[in-house]
């Protein structure tokens, strides 16, 4: 009889509940990547301590900084990743390009329209 009781206890036993995770065990959300702009065409390195050439990041491209170290950063643009010198980018966005229509041959001397009259006759 004791055998059957022991067998029933093993079959119907519930596992002990798992302890609640502590604040230290819960991972903090990843910080948002910082966007920076390349100051010039820059050849990157595939690995931080290697001479293997990575992709070239072009002047003005907005790249994401994934890892920042003392003198270099791991950046990403789309599916291109590489290590670049910290002096090759800035946190300031470049100025918006301007279009000089006069240089393209367009005549910008448009006639001025008369200012609207203050004394408009009201319609009946």
Helices and strands as residue ranges (DSSP letters): H 2-11, E 34-38, E 42-45, E 53-57, E 62-68, E 72-77, E 80-85, G 86-88, E 89-90
